[in-house]
């Protein structure tokens, strides 16, 4: 079975030294890359948040994207309408 390659994004952040030491140690004990351990930890944190808050982060992201699309479509239609008006007056 072939694993699907996931696109990764590099970012820099600040972390408490003790937490960094702990996550590195967990990574070592589980024989995983540090990035895999951090991704897994963040995924667990998000899942926990969604459960406690009774919400879905992905659905909120999708909702935001839908609003942006609607806004863009509205702006495009408004531009076309204004161009039509201008062409009729000239």
N, C-alpha and C positions, 0 to 999 in steps of 0.2 A: 504494500500500500504506500503510495507516494504522498508525502506531506505537501500541503499547499504552502508556497512561500508567502510570508506575510511581510509587507513593506514596513520597515522600521524608520523612525524619525529620531534624529539626534537632538538632545536638549541638555541644558546644564541647569542644575539646581543646587541649592544649599541643603545640607542635611546634618543633623547632629552627629558628631563623631561616634558616639556609642551606638546609635542606630545603624550607622554604616558598618561598623565592626560586626554587629549582630547579623545583618543581612548578608554580609560577605561570608560569615561563618556558616550560615544556613545554606548558602549557595555551595560552599565547599562540601558540607556534609551530605547534601542531596545530589552532588555531582552535576550541578547545572551551571550554566553561565550566569553571571551576576545579572545581566539584563533579563534573562528568563525568570529569575527569582523575583526581581523587582516587578516585572509585568504581571506575574502571578499574584504578587502581594497587592498590587493596585487593582487587579480584577476582583480579588476577594473583598477588598475594601468597597469597591463599587457595588458588588452584589449585596454586601451587608447593608450599605446605605439604602439601596433600592428596597430591600426587605423591610428595614425599619421605617422608611419613609413612604412605603406603599406607592412607589412610583418607578418609572422606567426612564433612565437617563437617555437611552437611545431614542425613545419616543419623543422626548423633549427636543433632542437634537433634530429629529426628523420634522417636528412641528416648526422649529425655527427655520429650517431649510425651505419648508413649504411656504412660509410667510415671505421669505426672500424672493422665491420664484413668483409668487402672486404680485409682489411689489414691482419686480422687474417687468412682468407682463403688463401691469397697469401703466407703468412709466412708458413702455414702448407704445402702447395703444394711445396714450395721451400725446406723445410726440407725433404720431401719425395723424391724429385728429387735428392737432395744431398746424401741421404742415398743410393739411387739406384746406383748412380755413385760410391760411396765408395765400395759398395758390388761387383760391376763389376770389380773394379781394384784390389780387394783382392782375 
